[in-house]
Amino acid sequence: MRSYALLLLYPLMWQAEASPNEPVQEGTLANQQLIRDAMVGVAGWVATKGCDAPERFVPVVLQRPEGEPGSRYWQERWTVTGCGNDYPVVIDFRETGMESAMWTIAR
C-alpha cells in the first residue's frame, strides 16, 4: 500500500551502531498526515493477522534517513497492540519530493 502526504523530519538523536532490527530512535519521523495514511494500511495488515481492534501503536526508527532531500528513505517498526497481542509491522518510507512521501509495509 502506498500513500502520499507531507513529510516532517524531527531532530534526530542516534544510538551508535544499532543492528538492523534494533531501534536507532524512539518515535517516528512521519508527520501526522503520513501517520494517518500509513495507519490505514497497518490496521489492515494487523487485521489479516486476526486482530480487527488495534488499541495503540509504538513506533521506533530502525534505519536513519539516507539519500538526498526529496528522495530520502528510512525504515520504522510500529508495534501495534490489540486483541491481547503485539504485532510488529516494519514500514519502509520514501520521500517522493520535497513535500510528500510514500510507505510500504516491508514485513
C-alpha positions in Angstrom: 0.0 0.0 0.0 1.2 3.5 -0.7 0.1 6.9 0.3 1.3 10.4 -0.3 1.5 13.1 2.4 3.6 15.9 3.7 6.8 14.8 5.5 8.3 16.4 8.5 11.6 15.2 9.9 12.1 15.9 13.5 15.6 16.5 15.0 17.2 13.1 15.3 19.3 11.6 18.1 21.0 8.3 17.1 22.4 5.4 19.1 25.7 4.2 17.9 25.9 1.1 15.7 22.4 -0.3 16.1 21.7 -3.6 14.4 19.1 -3.7 11.5 16.3 -4.7 13.9 17.4 -2.5 16.8 15.9 0.9 17.0 18.1 3.9 16.4 15.4 6.3 17.8 12.1 6.1 19.6 9.1 7.6 17.9 8.5 8.2 14.2 9.9 10.6 11.6 6.4 10.9 9.9 4.1 13.8 10.4 0.5 13.4 11.5 -0.9 13.1 7.9 1.6 10.4 7.0 1.0 8.6 10.2 -2.8 8.6 9.5 -2.3 7.4 5.9 0.1 4.6 6.9 -2.1 3.6 9.9 -4.9 2.6 7.5 -2.5 0.0 5.9 -1.1 -1.0 9.2 -4.5 -1.7 10.6 -5.4 -3.7 7.5 -2.2 -5.8 7.9 -2.9 -6.4 11.6 -6.5 -7.5 10.6 -5.0 -10.1 8.3 -3.2 -11.5 11.4 -6.6 -11.8 13.2 -7.0 -8.5 15.1 -9.7 -6.1 14.0 -9.4 -3.9 17.1 -5.9 -2.4 17.3 -5.6 -0.3 20.5 -2.3 1.6 20.2 1.0 1.6 18.3 4.5 2.3 19.4 6.8 3.5 16.6 10.6 3.3 16.5 13.1 4.2 13.8 15.1 1.2 12.6 17.1 3.0 9.8 18.1 6.6 9.8 17.2 8.6 6.6 19.5 8.1 3.7 19.7 9.9 0.3 19.2 13.4 -0.9 16.4 15.7 0.4 13.3 14.9 -1.6 14.3 11.3 -2.1 15.4 10.2 1.3 14.3 6.8 2.6 14.2 5.2 6.1 12.6 2.3 7.9 10.5 2.1 11.1 8.8 -0.6 13.1 5.4 0.2 14.5 4.4 -2.3 17.2 0.6 -2.5 17.3 -1.1 -3.7 20.5 -4.5 -5.2 20.3 -6.6 -8.3 20.8 -4.2 -9.4 23.6 -1.2 -9.5 21.3 1.7 -7.3 19.9 2.1 -7.1 16.1 5.4 -5.6 14.9 5.0 -4.0 11.5 8.1 -2.9 9.6 7.4 0.0 7.2 9.7 1.4 4.5 9.2 5.2 3.9 10.5 7.1 0.9 10.2 10.8 0.1 8.6 11.4 -3.3 9.5 15.1 -3.5 10.1 17.9 -1.0 6.6 17.7 0.4 5.5 14.1 0.0 6.3 10.6 0.9 5.1 7.1 0.3 5.2 4.0 2.6 5.2 0.2 2.1 4.8 -2.5 4.6 8.0 -4.5 4.4 7.1 -7.3 6.7 
